[in-house]
Amino acid sequence: MKQELVHVLAGNSFAVSDAEGDMRPDPQAPVGLFSFDTRFLSHWVLTVDGSPLDALSRDDLEYFETRFVLVPGTASHYVDATVSVIRHRSIDDSFNERITVLNHSARPAEYTVRMEVGNDFADTSEIAGPRPRPVTVTRNPSQLRLRYARERFSRETVVTATEPAEVDDAGLTFRINVPPNGSWTTDLHVQMVLRGEGSRDIRAHLETHQQQVRADMRQQLQDWRDRVPQLSAARRTVRETYQTCLSDLAALRYTPLSYPEAVPVGGLPWAMTLYGRDAIVTCLETLPFTPELAPATLRMLALTQGGQLDDAHDEEPGKIICETRYGESAAFGDEPTSFYFGAADTTPLFVVLLDEYELWSGDADLVRQLRHPARMALDWIDAYGDLCGDGYLRYQRRNTRRGVINQCWKNSPDAIRDRHGHAPAFPRATCELQGYAYDAKVRGARMAREFWNDPAYADRLEHEAAALKERFNRDFWLPERGYYALALEPDGTPVDALASNIGHLLWSGIVEEDRAVSVAGHLMDDRMFSGWGVRTYADGQLPYNPVAPHLGAVWPADNALIAAGLRRYGFDWEAARIVDAMFALAERLDGPVPEVVAGYPRQVTKYPVQLPSAGRPQSWSSGALLMLLATGLGLRPCGENLLVDPVLPEGFGQLDVLDIPGRWGYSDAHARDRGPRGEGHRRRLRG
């Protein structure tokens, strides 16, 4: 049985331990203290009189702090334990742990409290098998310092305590005397130091020059909660899921080095950094609830936009970044991830987000400020994305040694297969990329006409969008199957798999009206819809695997876009089924919404099955539940007003969302479910 893991996180830093609060290297999990893609503690184990501690209880107070209540020995000793230990852990720009030893006897007691400390300074890319590193240990009576350096790359872990300790190379020992029914406390402080050229402390330098003010994290969280719309729901679990998602989104904000605004990271544990795709989708999902994430993300992506041809990093002029990394592998080019551009969808989605943000916020100034990056992104679609000259957005990695193979959202190496398991040749044109490109051109035309004072450019983009839609509906449609091909090979041969990508086509608006019924029907039949959501790949095809992330599993972010697309085309009941399934998934699992769950039929497992590799929490999974909520409420900006057109699943009861921010100021949304299946819905599938 897999041991429970406990995490605390704040910004780019996070700590993962076992249920007792101890950290030991685990090749199957990212256990330890991490910040900016480096592990700063790999071993952090507390003992009392040489005995390990067992958990009585744990309180997860907020995302950045937790409390463990422990006793020495095994469970059989709990009833007569004369000593207990409380570990109160928190994290901000450093890692802090308050250890309190309680003597429950009527006599004074002496204890030896030991904190074992060690670190391997592993890069997050190598947790499963970190390479040996020469770690230098220095110490004095009040401090233990561990350091690793490679040329100008230097990382340090500095451990200090507020009570006297015997400090050795492997930890700190406290020999204490606790009075009858008394207590003893020490605070352990772990500083994570990033040093650059000239041994400069990069973090301290940046905090000074970015003029950042680190407010109390409780106050930051309270301010976040005060700003978001307030939700009242008859169904208690809907309220709880809403609050959990908001807390997770608050936790998954961080300020990148050299940048003054907080943007969403991908998520715990593998993606605690800026991922262009995840950040854009998260912002699109959360515009009615946390719109402040969008302008910061757009500015950051514009700042890091590609400006040259660089094969090593898959960079091209106008291309929007895929990910950034700060660890040793990125710094020395062992992995091309310092600034990596291996994604074909981030660039059109950047334009989509910019336009959608203006529709919600009315922030015309930002659209004007980002005119040049947006036009560069639009130019990239045709100048560098059309690799075969047939008018379709395709991808093929420039870095053939270490680049990402599939540069769409389904980015695992085996994700793109036809129904018989054949992998198409490169460059690949997946169907949803064409939808994104179409949407970007339509939205670019609106911005050009209304804000950039360039009607000729607007006309050109509209003409290109119309031509792309016509061409796409001719070449990707599989009339004998009634759905769109997953992709096209370079010679135009369709990749005939049925996959969730077709749901993104509804979201983008590229689907012809007379084909939408067939597309929606395929999405919601038993091959695709598991009961927990729409699978990434339909059952009954040779490569289908319910535990393969992109060949049969279920992603909340994927389902959020699909549900929004279904509502766009009037399939209200179908969208409501997805909303209901996703909230049921969140309710069953309790806590953060995972990145992906297995695609087993709901009637078989009765419970959503998490995949070991799935991240939790994830920004675009937490955002997905908010987007699904907005889809059920039918929230949509309409000029200077907020349109509310609810279609809630049966059992949701009354739902009220107050103070939804936007160009209208603040508006409220009120809704109630409409009873049994299909009742009161405008459109549903025939038959």
Beta strands, then each sheet from edge to edge (+ up, - down):
strand 1: 6-10
strand 2: 13-17
strand 3: 32-35
strand 4: 38-41
strand 5: 43-48
strand 6: 53-62
strand 7: 65-72
strand 8: 83-91
strand 9: 95-103
strand 10: 109-118
strand 11: 136-140
strand 12: 143-150
strand 13: 153-161
strand 14: 166-168
strand 15: 171-178
strand 16: 183-195
strand 17: 230-233
strand 18: 253-254
strand 19: 263-264
strand 20: 323-324
strand 21: 339-340
strand 22: 429-430
strand 23: 477-478
strand 24: 483-484
strand 25: 487-488
strand 26: 494-495
strand 27: 636-638
strand 28: 641-643
strand 29: 654-662
strand 30: 665-672
sheet 1: 1+ 2- 3+ 4-
sheet 2: 5+ 10- 15+ 14-
sheet 3: 6+ 7- 8+ 9- 16+ 13- 12+ 11-
sheet 4: 17+ 29- 30+
sheet 5: 18+ 19-
sheet 6: 20+ 21-
sheet 7: 22+ 25- 26+
sheet 8: 23+ 24-
sheet 9: 27+ 28-
end
